[in-house]
């Protein structure tokens, strides 16, 4: 499995994955994203030093994206979105762990994730990657992973 920084050539894939019906249901914001909104977001994302976006690849197939949003405090929020064609293949935990290790090579900070209550696949993925539930409200669970060196 390869983890690499996202490039402009990945934009179409991320646009498609983001508007996938299952992705939308499980996302914090479930509205369909217009092409123009995506293009603006993507351009801003790639030029933002506080937002790190990785693409996972296996055998020349894109697994998905993993994004790290570095906050004003000392942590970062992490989220993943798998290519719909790669779901159910047992790749998400390794993809998340490798993305975290790649991120931690340059940013040695704690991580957080917000996950909808009914997103059991993401809950299992993040827990298997070492995240612990920190809090919960009526819609989301908040998970955290403390920086403690390389995970793999």
N, C-alpha and C positions, 0 to 999 in steps of 0.2 A: 504494500500500500504506500502510495506517495501522497504527501501533504505539500501543497505549494500555494503561494500567494495567488489570489484571483487576479485576472487580467480583463481588459476590455473584451477580449474574445469569449469570455464566459457569460457575458451579459444576457444573451438570448436564453441560455440554459437556466440561469437564475430567475429570469422573468417567467419562464414556463413552469418551473418548480414552485414558485411562489403562488401562482394562480391555480395550481392543482387543487381540485375540490377538497381532498383530505388534508392537504397542507393548510388551506384556508380555515377549515373547521378547527384545527388544532392550534392555529396561530393566535397570539394575543389580539391582533387586529385581523379580523376575518374578511374584510371587504376585498373585493377583486381590485387589483392594482392596474391602473392604465399604463400603456406603454410609455407615455410621456412622463408620468410620475416615476415609473421605474427607472427610466433613463436618467432623470435628474438625481434620483436617490443613488443610483449606481455610480455615476460620475463623482458625486460628492463623497460617497463611501471610499472609493479608491484614492481620493486625494486627502482624506482625513487621517492624520497620524494617530488619532485616538480610536479609530475603528480598524480592526484587523480582520480581513476576510480571507479564509483559506478554502481551497478546493481539494477534495480527496479524489484520488484516482486509483483504480485497480485494473490492470490488464487493458489499459487505454480506454476504460470506461469511467466516466465521472460518477463518483459515489454520491456527492452532495457538497453542501457548503457548511462551514462552521465560522461563525462571526463572534468577535470579541469587541465589546464596547467598553473602553476604559473610562471609568468614572472620575469625578473630581476627588472622591475619597481614594482610598488605596486599593480598590478592587475593580474588577471588570465583570460585565455581564456576558455570559456565553449563550449562544443559541445555535442549533443545527437544523438543517433541512435536507433530507435525503432526496436524491433523484427518485421520483416515483417508481422507476424501473428497477431500482436497487433495493427497495424495501423488502423485508422478509427474507433477506439473505444472510442475516447475522453479522452485518458489517458495522452497525451503528456504534457499538461500544468501542471497538478498536479505532474507528474513525474519530470518535470524540477524544479518546485517550491520546492518540497520536497528534491530533490538532492541539490539545492542551500542552503536550510536551513541546511541540514546535513553538507555541506561543510563549511558554515559560523559558525558552532559550533566550528571549530578549526582555520579557516583562515578568518578573518574579513577584506576582501579586496574587491575592486570593480571588476566587471566582464565585459568581452567583448565577443562578438560573431561575427564571419564572416559568412555571409549567401549569397548564390548565389541569384541574382535578381529573377530568376524563381522558387525559392524554396518557394512558397507561404505558404505551410503548416508550415515550420519552421519560417517564418516571423511572421505568426499569432501566433504561439506558444510562441515565445520569446516576442512579444509585449504583449500578454495576461499575461505573467509572469512578466511584468513590465519593460522590456527593452525598451530603446528609441534609435532611429536611431541617430548615431553620425556622420557618413560620408558615402559616396558612391563613387565608381569608376565604370568603364565600366563593371566589372564583379560581384562585391560584395557590399553588404551593411554591414557596421560595426555598431553593436549595443552595448550599454553599460547599465549596471545596477550598481548604486552606492550602496555600503554597507550602510544599514540603520537599521540593526537589523533583527530579525526573520520575515519572510514574511507571514507565515500561521497563 
